[in-house]
Amino acid sequence: MADRILIVDDELSILSTLQEVLEDEGFKTETASSAEAAMEILQRSSINSFQAALIDIWMEEIDGIELLEWIKDRYLKMPVIMMSGHGTIETAVKATKIGAYDFIEKPISLEELLITINHALKEAALLKENEELRRRQKPQNYEIIGVSPAIRKVMEQIELAAPSDGWVLIRGENGTGKELVARQIHNKSLRQSKPFIELNCAAIPDEMIESELFGHEKGSFPGASSLKIGKFDQANEGTLFLDEIGDMSLKTQSKILRVLEEQRFERVGGSEIIEVDVRIIAATNKNLQEEIEAGNFREDLFYRLNVIPIEIPPLKERQKDIPLLIEHFLNVFMENGESGKKKISKEALNSMMVYHWPGNVRELKNIVERMIIMVRTPVITLKHVPPAIRMANRELLQVEDFPTSFKEAKEAFEKQFIQTMLMKNSWNISKTAENIQVERSNLHRKIKQLEIVVPK
């Protein structure tokens, strides 16, 4: 795809010449004869629309330095090359301090201009690539582990879905790996070099979700002290992963449906239309068809999202995969320096094989990490496996597994129950309190009293 460059100059002859030269070199261009016109173009464009800008310093009304400041407040990653027919060292230094990539004097040497533009684009591309590499986790964190027929079916669906641009709806219990599947689809797609942006719809208050999705203009509401780029804008040309879509309010569902259909939106407090090209992957732990019948989810939004449905099985249906997952997590934690080399005994493994894993793969990962940290011996044996897991198999029960008093038994049950419900609700304390019908403050007190560790 050709790089797109914005040219801003109030001399129409220069504007025309630069446009012609750059388009002859294979660039796409857009021109503006004033800073105000350039601002209008940028306001209605996605954050990734332009790869560079050429701006004349001396213009009427708003000059190039002011425009540069405006751009840097909003489009920090776009290199800006300043041009001037009567520039001074002081002006060039000021422009560079604000964030200009380079300063070119008029009359412009076209050869020098092209070299400067190509250098700027290469440097910007490298910076973006480095940022993307830093942002991504290690490849093994996105690897789907398993040989069971249930997980093989999911892998086959990923291979078929990824190369297309079809939208995907992933359903599965909490902890089954919905985000992992979404990232696999993105990494195997034609958009793999573009952004993967995620938003947990359940974690954002209803009054803030529009700002998160679409961004907002400075001063659009109390506390909006600067322009905010929303998730749709950030994901332009890439993938937007909407996790826990079933927790989105009906009001927000209506607004997002229009954006999904048109692929364009306005920022909160803004009037400019911004067009984007985004692939949507949504996920939920709810049965959306039941939510539709209950009046909690829009039917038209469901059919818009459910182009390619993928169902992730719970871990209890993937018993064959448990040894492979345990081995994988052991290796990951050992590579991260959390422990020396360790292995798990056959008896310990058998006890974990028969457990029902209400928190799914996330719970298994947490248990393995806990044992890696707490067990000092090179072999994790049956006695190191948490009692709640051992108690799932009567044949493996040991005398010390049982509490010695009613109070201890009650506390053991409470701890297991609260841990299980927290995992089912993605460790969201407010949501768990609502589901188990206790006050949030009481649940907090119980978590502290029972020494339950809540992941951050």
N, C-alpha and C positions, 0 to 999 in steps of 0.2 A: 504494500500500500504506500502510495507516494506521501511524503511529508508535506504538511500544510503550513504555510507561512503567512502571517499577517503583516502587511506593509502599511505604514502610517506616515503620510507626508502631505503637507498642504500645497505643494507644488505638483500640479497635475501631470506635467511633462515627466518629472522624475518618477512619479507613481506609476505612470504607464510604461516607462522604460524598464524599471525594476521588475514589474509584473511580467513583461514580455521575456526578459532575460531569464528569470527564474523558471517560468513555465517551459521555456526552451530546454532548460536543464532537467526537466522532469518533475519539478515541484508543483504542488497545487497552491494557489494563492488567493487571498482575499484582500481588498484594499479599502482604506479609509482616508479621507482627506482632512480629518480633524481628530483630535483626541476624543471628543464626545462621540463621534461616529464609531471609533474603535471600541469605546466602552460599551456601546449598544450591541456591537457584534459579539463581544466577549460575554456579555451578560446573557445572551440568548444561546450561547454555545456551551457544550459540555466542557468540563475541566481538561479533557484530553484532546479537544478538537484541533488545537494548534500546537505544532512542535517547536515553533520559534516565531519571533517577531522582529521586524526592522522598524525603528521609530526615529523620526526626525526630532531633534531637540527643540528647535525654534519654531513654534506654531502659535497662532493667536488664541485668545481665551485660555485654554488649558495647554500648557507646553508639554514637551516630551518627558521632562523630569517628573512632573506631576502624574503623567500617565504611567510612567515606570513604577512610581510608588504605588499607584492604584493596582497595577498588575501584580506586583510583588505581595500585596496584601491578600490577593486572591489566587494567583496562579504561580505559586512559588517554584514550580519545576520547569516552567517554560523559559528557555534562554532568550534574553532580549539584547539585541545589538542596536546601539544608538548611532545616529548619523547627524553630522552638523557641518555647515559650510563656514562657520566662523566660531568654532569652539575654542575654549581655553583649557589649559591644563587643569584649572580649578573645577571647571564644569565636568571634564572627563573623570576626575578623581571623585567628584560628588556622585556621578552616575554609577561608577564602579562600586562605591560604598553602599549605595542603595541596592545594588544587585545586578547591574548590567553585565552581560557577558563580555562585551567588547565595545570599543568606541572607534568609529570610522569617519574620517574627514572627507568632506566633499571638495572638489569633484571626486566621485567615487571610482576607484579602480575596480572594475567588474571582476577581474581575476582575484583581487584581494578579498572582495566581498564573498565570492563563492567559496574560497578557502576558509574564510571565517565562519560562514554558515555551516559548512560541512564539519568543521571542527566542533562547533557548538552542538550540532545534532548528535555527533558521535559521543561527545562527553555526556550529554543529557541521557542518551540511551544507555551508556555504561552505568551512570548513577542510578537510573531506574532499575537496571538489571541487578545491580548490587543490593539495592533496597529490597527488591523482590526476593533475592536469595536469602537475605538476612531475615525477612519476614516469614519465609517458609520454614517449617520444621524439617527435621531430618527425614529423608525419604521413607525409612522404615516405620515412622509414625503414621504414614498414610497407607501402609501395606495391609491388605485384608488377609488375615490368617485363617486357614481352614480347608478341610477336604470333604466335609460333610455334604451330602446332596443339597441340603437347604442353602448353604452358603455358596456352593458352586452355581446354583441357579441365580443368585444375586450377582455373582461375578460375570456370568454370561449376559445378564441384563445390562450391566455397566458397559461391557464391550459393545453391545448393540446400540445403546443409547448415546454413548459419549461422542461419536463422530458427527451426530446430527445436531441440529440446533433446537430440537424439541424440548419443551419444558418437562421437568421431572417432579413428581410428587413422591417423596420417600415416607413410608410409614413404618413405625417400629416402637417398641417399648423404650423407655428411658434407659440409656446405657448400652444399647445394641450397636451403636456406631453409625448413626445417620449422617453426622458431619463427615466421617471417614468416607462413606459412599459418595457424598456430594463432592468431596475433594478428588476422589478417584475419577469421577465423571469429568470434572474440569481438567484434570491433569492429562486425560486421554483425549480431550476434545481439540478442535481447531483453535480454541481460545486459550490454550494452555499457557501462552506467553503473556496473556493479558491478566488483569487483576481478578482475584477471587476474593470477594467481599462478603462478609457474613453479618447477619443481624439476628439476635435472639429476640423474637417478638414478645416473649413472656417476660423478659428482663427490663423492658422499657415501659415507663408509665404511659398511659394512653395519651395524656396531653403532650408528651414529648416525641411520640413515635413519628409524627409527620415531619418534624424537624430532623430526626435521625434519617428518615428515608429520603426526603427531598431537599434538606438543607434549609437555611434561612438567611435573609438579608440582615445587615447590620441595623439595629434599632427596630426590628419587626415586632418585638415584644420585650417586656422588662427582662433585663439580663442578657439580651442579644447584643453584646458589645462589639461583635465583629461578624463578618460573613462566615457562614458555616457551609461546607460542601457536604451534601447528603450522600447516602450509600448508593443511590441510583447513579449519581454523578461519578462517584469513585469507581463504580463497576463498569463504566462505559467501555464497550467492546469486549468485556469479560463476562464473569458470572456473578450473579447476586444470589446468595444462599439465605433464604428466609426460614430460620429454624423456629419450631413451635408456632407455625402459622395458625394453628387452631386456637391459640390464645389471643389472637388479634380481635379487637372489638369490631362490632358490625359497622360502626361509623368509619373506622379506618379501612375496613374491608371495601367499603363503597369507593373510597378515594383511591385505594391502590388498584382496584379493578380497572378504573379508567386509565390509569398510568400504564398498567400492564398491556391493555389493548392498544393504546396509542403510542407507547414508548416515548412519551414526552410529558413534561410537567412544569410547574412553576415552583420556585422556592417559596417558603413561608414568608409573607410580606413582600414578595416580588411580583412583577407583572410580566416579565420576559418569559417566553416559552423556550424551554431547553429540551432538545431532542437527544435521545440516547439509543444505543444498541446494546441491550442487555439480555443475557440468557438467565432465566429464572429456574432455580432449583429450590423447592420448598420441602419442609419436613414437619411431621407432627407425630405425637404419641397417641393422638385421639382418633376415633373412628369418625371421620368427617361426615359420612352419610348419616350417622346417628345425630351428629351435631346439627346437620341441616334440618332433620325432622324435629329437633328440639328448638329450632329457631335461633341457634347460636352461630350458624355459618351460612354464608350466601351460596346458594346452589350454583349460580352463574360463575362465581369465583372458583368453586371446586372444579367445575368442568374446564375452566380456563387453565387451571394448574395441572390437572390430572391427565396430561397428554401421554406421559410415559409413567405409569405407576410402578413403584418398586417396594416390595414388602420385605423388611429385614426380620428374620426369625429370631425369637428370644434364645438365649444361650441354652436353656433347658432342652431345646430341640436340636442342639448342636453338640451332643455329648462327645462325639468323635473329635471335635475341635479343641476340647478343654486341655488335653496334654500339650498340643501344639501351641496354644495360647500361653500356657504357663511357661513353657520353654522359651517362648519369644519374650515374655515380660522379664523372666530371669536374666536373659541375655542383655536386654535393653538397660535394666537397672544396674547390672554389673558393668556394662560399658560406660554408663554415666558415673561410675565411681562410687555408687552407693554401697557397694559391698565387694568382698573378695569373691572368688569362684564358689558357687553353691549349686547343689542339685537337690532334687526332691525324691524322697523314698517312695517305693511302690505303695505302701500302706497310706501315706499322706495323699498321694495322687488319687488312690481309689476313693478316699473320703471326699475329695473335691469333685470327683466324677459324678457322685450320686446326689450332690447338693443341688437344690432347685434354682439357685442364683437369681433372686428377685431383682437385683440390681444389674444383672446381665454382665457384659464384658467389663464395664466400668467397675463393678464390684469385684470381679475376679482380679483385675489389675491392682486395685487398692489393697486387696488381701495379700497378693504376691509381694507388693512393695513393703507392706507392713512386716511380713515374715523375713524378707531380705534384710531389713533394718534391724529387727529385734532378735533374730536367731544368730548366735555367735558361732555355732558349729558349721562345718562345711556341708552337712546334710540336714535338710529340713525333714523332720520325722513327723509321725502322726501326732505326737504330743504338742508339736508347735502349731498345728492347725487349730484355728479358733473353735471352741466347743460348739458354737451354734452350727458350724458346718459338720463337725463330727457327729452331732446328734441327729443329723438327717439320715444316718444309717445305723440302725440298732446294733448290727453285728460289730460295729467299730466303736461303740460306746465304751468309755472307761469309767471307773468309779469316780475319779476326780472330776469328770465332766458334770456331775450333778451337784447343785447347790446343797449346802448343809443345813440351811434354814429356809423358812417360808419367805422371810424378808429378802434373802439373797436370790431365791428363785424368782420372786416378783421383780426385783431389780434387773436380773438377767433377761427376763422376758421383755420388760420395758425397754431395755437398751437395744435388744435385737429388733423389737417392733419399730422403735423410733428410727433406728439406722436404716431399716428396710424402707420405711415410708419416705425418709429423706432422699434415699437413692432413687426411689420411684418418681420423686418430684424434682429431680436434678439438683438436690441439696438446697432447694428454695424453701427457707424456713417459713415464710408467710403462707405460701401455698400448702405446705405440709400441715401447718397449724389449722388451716381452714378445712383440709381434707379429714383430719383426725378429730376435728371439732374440739380444739382446745384454744385457749388464749395464746397469742404469740409470745407474750412475756413468760407464761408458764412453760411453753416449749423451750424457750431459751434457758430457763432455770434448770429444766430437766437435762438438757444437753450438757450444761456445765456440771451438774451434779453427777451424771453418769459417765462423765469424761469422754463424751463422743466427739471425735475429731471431724469437723466439717471442712472439706477441701475448699481452698480459696480460689 
